[in-house]
Amino acid sequence: SKSIKLINKAPYHPQVNIILSTLIEELKKAQERKPGEYSGAPGEVACDVCTERKLKAQKSCLVCLASYCETHLGPHTSAGRLKGHRLVAPVKDLDGRACLTHGRPLELYSRAEGRCVCALCVEEGHEVISVEMEWDRKKVSYFQWVFMLSYIKLVQ
């Protein structure tokens, strides 16, 4: 009887661990980043003006509906007409704070409509207050409600 000997002549190709290679690439990129550079980490917001290498936003402007790094924030602190703009901690979804009809900031709360509106959406005769005032009012009523519930549980 003849014995058959099979020889694999194909070149050896080690399997590439895709997950591991992706992690290594991300680590290399992270090491190349400069301090203050946007990495996409949770909670980080990129500067809307930076073009090549995005830096982390330091503030968001609720009037311009844009986020700015330290460098691009400069005009908001020096130019007279921009000094009155409302700067807040960096906000990721500024588009969600803009009026879909007018593209302006949703800075007012209409009690009649029960929603945030821009200055151009205000209907005659509707009572409007600042979003901050309504937020404070709702926080107080929420905590009063929570207190009342905890009191009821104690009494029972």
Long-range contacts (C-beta under 8 A, 24 or more apart in sequence): 36-69, 36-70, 44-90, 45-90, 45-91, 45-92, 47-72, 56-90, 57-90, 58-90, 59-87, 59-88, 59-89, 59-90, 60-87, 60-88, 60-89, 60-90, 60-91, 60-94, 61-85, 61-86, 61-87, 62-86, 62-87, 62-88, 62-94, 62-97, 62-105, 62-107, 63-105, 65-94, 65-95, 65-97, 65-98, 65-103, 65-105, 66-94, 67-91, 67-94, 106-131, 107-131, 109-133, 109-134
